[in-house]
Amino acid sequence: MQLEIGMTDLSSLEPCDDSLRPLRVLECYDPDVNKMLDELHNYHQEMFEGLKFVGGQTTKYKPNGLKPDHWHAYRLFLAQIKNGLKLIEGMVLPENFRMFFYHKLIRNSMKNANRSVSEKYPIQNLWQKLKLNKAQGAYTDFVKKVDPSTGEDSFKKLWKTHRVNEKGKRSAFRNTDRLKLILSMLYRNVALHELQSRGLVFCHFPLHNHWELYGKPRFPVDEETNTEVTNLLEALDQVSEDKHYKGLVNEWCNTFVDTNLPLNRIRNYFGEKIAMYFAFVSFMANFIMVPAIIGVGLFVVQLVFDSDKPLVKFLNAGFCLMMAVWGTCYLEFWRRKERCLAIKWGQTDFKEEEINRPQFKGEKRRSPVTDDLDEIHFPNSVRRKFFLIGFMVSVVLICFVISIVSLLYFLKWQLTDKMTLWGVDWAGPTVSLINAIQIQIFNFIYGKIAVKLNNLENHKTQSEYENSLIIKTYLFQFVNSFNSLFYIAFLKTNVEGCIVW
């Protein structure tokens, strides 16, 4: 679970200079700014204690990298803070509610202030200076400590809360976390896949959340909401820069130019696995743009000029060298982005915490590692036998595909003279069409067989199951789908000869 940004971390959210020092501790010759700071400290001491503000502080630092526009934006920021704090004066709010309001107020006040100044000189907080858009709380195992006297969880205010419905209810668990927990409990107590295989259950899936998908008024007040939440929502409604929750569908508007996706929204709705896939697709689309544009230009050059010209040869060699460097950079940059997302989403220890698949079967025994007396164990020797059977079946099918492709090319040679009409050889297109149909048919057939073979191996975790299935599918489809390309690249010249234009 993710920890909330505590009261002692509020200082990381306020504007700072290039030395990462808050603007309130810097030397400022604007009397309006100094006056606002004094007023805020005198009348809203609680918030400034969270900002580690020391009254009567004499030591001031020299500003680094600040322009007059920055101080103008900071003055507007303080005015926004002052107006926002007036909204909750006299309200009786729990500490976690008040802390949440401070977070929203500081962030929204900074955005509103930056809208009124030049885009070249925006005020930024520590996270933005470090190229991070939002404050990131650390992740740790979820713990709960109930106070016997009050019956409340003492650690409740430690966890970051998420809004889970249109009424403003907040919880430490996102809706996708709740679905995962419910599904895990069902798998532990009900053999859903077994019931589904017997036809007693047709399918099982969670329903869509209309509010998260399409959005409604961002901060509605409902009669069922308690007074504390109502007061907080009314205050947030006035300081928010966007009073309407747009929903994932409205945020997810991908274009050819802008391929940046709302990954956090995707993660909150579909989970980390799906979000990581779309992060990879978006990263690949952005990264491949440069070689794609250069490749199109090189293709035009090859069409205009003769391939024997030194210029064309030089450009071809340069493009090959560029693609070799690009491939290495692409892989390394993606690894860095993948690790950043894993840290940001708390997935660095995903494999260690993975639970058993519901379909995993075996005999109960004592675990030599955890000393669990009811651990389900499946011998690796049995799994290796099924793996060997699957390997042999895959090899037989691959050989069968190669033999069919060889027969197709032999058929093409036999029909070349017989299917030449109006000076056009129709044998090649005909055989290519048959080959394309054969590829789709065998991919479909092997897809069904691979799942059956993978189920026999009885993998313990979902990751092991998917990795084994990916290896089987990849090896077969590599031969089945790309055999024609290997024939054209390595055999066609020797078998059919070169075509002279």
Secondary structure as GFF3:
##gff-version 3
##sequence-region A 1 501
A	DSSP	three_ten_helix	7	12	.	.	.	ID=ss1
A	DSSP	beta_strand	15	16	.	.	.	ID=ss2
A	DSSP	three_ten_helix	23	25	.	.	.	ID=ss3
A	DSSP	alpha_helix	31	43	.	.	.	ID=ss4
A	DSSP	alpha_helix	45	50	.	.	.	ID=ss5
A	DSSP	alpha_helix	68	87	.	.	.	ID=ss6
A	DSSP	alpha_helix	95	115	.	.	.	ID=ss7
A	DSSP	beta_strand	124	125	.	.	.	ID=ss8
A	DSSP	alpha_helix	126	129	.	.	.	ID=ss9
A	DSSP	three_ten_helix	156	158	.	.	.	ID=ss10
A	DSSP	beta_strand	162	163	.	.	.	ID=ss11
A	DSSP	beta_strand	170	171	.	.	.	ID=ss12
A	DSSP	alpha_helix	175	189	.	.	.	ID=ss13
A	DSSP	alpha_helix	192	197	.	.	.	ID=ss14
A	DSSP	alpha_helix	210	214	.	.	.	ID=ss15
A	DSSP	alpha_helix	227	239	.	.	.	ID=ss16
A	DSSP	alpha_helix	248	251	.	.	.	ID=ss17
A	DSSP	alpha_helix	263	270	.	.	.	ID=ss18
A	DSSP	alpha_helix	272	287	.	.	.	ID=ss19
A	DSSP	alpha_helix	289	304	.	.	.	ID=ss20
A	DSSP	alpha_helix	310	344	.	.	.	ID=ss21
A	DSSP	three_ten_helix	351	353	.	.	.	ID=ss22
A	DSSP	beta_strand	363	365	.	.	.	ID=ss23
A	DSSP	beta_strand	375	377	.	.	.	ID=ss24
A	DSSP	alpha_helix	380	415	.	.	.	ID=ss25
A	DSSP	beta_strand	420	421	.	.	.	ID=ss26
A	DSSP	beta_strand	424	425	.	.	.	ID=ss27
A	DSSP	alpha_helix	427	457	.	.	.	ID=ss28
A	DSSP	alpha_helix	462	486	.	.	.	ID=ss29
A	DSSP	pi_helix	487	491	.	.	.	ID=ss30
A	DSSP	alpha_helix	492	496	.	.	.	ID=ss31
###
